[in-house]
Amino acid sequence: MAFNLRASWQLESELTSPLDLTTPSNLLKLARQIAFGEGAGAGQANMIWSDRRTIAASATDSIDLAGSLTGPFGTSLTFARIKMLLVLAAAGNTNNVNVTRPASNGAPLFLATGDGIPVKPGGMFWWYDPSAAGVAVTAGTGDLVDLVNSAAGTPVTYDIVIVGASS
C-alpha cells in the first residue's frame, strides 16, 4: 500500500491607509506546501486516520494512538510517531473543543501534562512536524490525545485527521 499526502496553507492580507493623494498599501502573502512521501523519516509518513466525532456535554473523547484506531481499509493502526494533527471544530458548536495532553498516558504533543489549546466553534488547530522524530507514541504510557467538550449543556462535533508513521 502506497502513501502520499499533500496539504497547503495560505494567508493573504492587505492593509491600506487612504491619504489625500495616495493610498499606501502593505501586502502580506505567506504560503506553505506540506508533502509527506511514503516512509518513516523526515518528510515521510505511512499512516493516516480521520473521523467526524461528537463529544457529549462536559465529556472527554480520548484518542488512543496505539492500537484502538481502525484505518480506512479496516486494519488496526498503531502509531509509533505522529507528524500532523488537524482538528476542525464545527461552526454550530456552542462550546469549545479543547485539544489536551492528559495527565495519565498522554502523548507528548504539548510540553506538559494538562496543557492544551481550545478550538472555538468554527475554529481550527493544525500542528505539523516534518522531522523524522515527530512526536513519539509509547503504548500504555504515552499514547493518548484528549479532546474535551469545554462546558455543559450541549455536545460538540469536530473533524480530526492524524498523520504519522508506524516506526
C-alpha positions in Angstrom: 0.0 0.0 0.0 1.5 3.4 -1.0 1.2 6.6 1.0 1.2 10.2 -0.3 -0.1 13.4 1.3 -0.1 17.0 0.1 -1.6 19.9 2.1 -1.3 23.6 1.7 -1.8 26.7 3.9 -2.1 30.2 2.5 -2.6 33.6 4.1 -3.0 36.9 2.2 -3.6 40.2 3.8 -3.7 43.8 2.5 -3.7 46.8 4.8 -4.3 50.2 3.2 -4.3 53.8 4.6 -6.1 56.2 2.3 -4.4 59.6 2.3 -5.2 62.8 0.3 -3.2 62.0 -2.8 -2.1 58.4 -2.4 -3.1 55.1 -0.7 -0.1 53.4 0.8 -0.5 49.6 0.9 1.1 46.8 2.9 0.6 43.4 1.3 1.4 40.2 3.2 1.5 36.8 1.5 2.5 33.6 3.2 2.1 30.1 1.8 3.3 26.7 2.9 3.1 23.5 0.9 3.3 20.3 3.0 4.1 17.0 1.5 4.7 13.6 3.0 6.1 10.7 1.0 6.0 7.0 1.9 8.1 6.1 4.9 9.0 7.0 8.5 11.8 9.5 8.0 11.9 13.3 7.7 9.1 14.5 5.4 7.6 11.0 5.4 4.6 9.2 6.9 2.8 5.9 6.2 -0.4 6.2 8.3 -3.5 8.4 8.3 -6.6 8.3 10.5 -9.6 10.6 10.2 -13.1 10.8 11.6 -16.0 13.1 12.4 -16.8 12.8 16.1 -19.2 14.2 18.7 -18.5 14.7 22.4 -21.3 14.8 24.9 -21.6 17.9 27.2 -18.7 18.1 29.7 -17.3 14.8 28.4 -13.9 13.7 27.1 -13.0 11.8 23.9 -9.7 10.0 24.4 -8.0 9.1 21.2 -5.6 6.1 21.8 -2.9 6.3 19.1 -1.5 2.8 19.8 -3.9 0.2 18.7 -7.5 1.3 19.2 -7.9 3.1 15.8 -9.0 1.5 12.6 -7.6 2.6 9.3 -9.6 3.3 6.1 -9.3 -0.3 4.9 -10.3 -1.9 8.2 -6.9 -2.6 9.6 -5.8 -1.7 13.1 -3.5 1.4 13.3 -0.6 1.7 15.8 1.2 5.0 15.5 4.8 5.0 16.6 5.1 8.7 15.8 2.7 11.4 14.9 3.6 14.1 12.4 0.4 16.1 11.9 -2.8 16.7 13.8 -5.7 18.6 12.4 -8.8 19.4 14.5 -11.7 21.3 12.9 -14.5 22.4 15.3 -18.0 22.5 13.8 -19.2 26.1 13.3 -22.5 25.2 15.0 -20.9 24.2 18.3 -21.8 26.2 21.4 -18.7 25.1 23.4 -15.0 24.8 22.5 -13.3 21.5 21.6 -10.2 21.5 23.9 -7.2 19.5 22.5 -5.2 18.4 25.5 -2.4 16.2 26.8 -3.9 14.0 29.5 -2.0 13.7 32.8 -2.1 9.9 32.5 -0.6 8.3 29.4 -0.7 11.5 27.3 1.3 11.6 24.1 3.8 14.4 24.5 2.3 16.7 21.8 2.2 19.6 24.3 5.1 20.5 26.6 3.5 19.4 29.9 0.6 17.2 31.0 -2.6 19.1 31.2 -1.5 21.5 28.5 -3.7 22.1 25.5 -5.4 24.5 23.2 -9.1 25.5 22.9 -10.6 25.2 19.4 -13.5 27.6 19.3 -16.7 26.9 17.2 -15.7 27.1 13.5 -12.0 27.2 14.5 -9.1 25.0 13.6 -5.9 23.6 15.2 -3.3 22.4 12.8 0.0 21.0 14.1 2.8 19.7 11.8 6.3 18.3 12.4 8.3 17.5 9.3 11.1 15.8 11.2 11.8 12.1 11.4 11.2 12.2 15.1 7.7 13.7 15.1 6.0 13.1 18.5 6.9 9.6 19.8 3.9 7.4 20.8 4.6 4.9 23.6 1.9 2.3 24.0 0.4 2.3 27.5 2.4 5.3 28.8 2.3 8.0 26.2 -0.4 7.2 23.6 -3.4 9.4 24.3 -4.7 12.7 23.0 -7.8 14.0 24.7 -10.5 16.1 23.1 -12.7 17.7 25.7 -16.0 19.4 25.5 -15.3 22.7 27.4 -18.7 23.1 29.1 -22.1 21.6 30.0 -25.3 21.9 28.1 -24.6 20.8 24.6 -22.5 18.3 22.7 -19.7 19.4 20.3 -18.8 18.0 16.9 -15.3 18.0 15.3 -13.4 16.6 12.4 -9.9 15.1 13.2 -7.0 13.9 11.0 -3.9 12.3 12.4 -0.9 11.5 10.2 2.1 9.6 11.4 4.4 6.6 11.0 4.3 3.0 12.2 8.0 3.0 13.1 
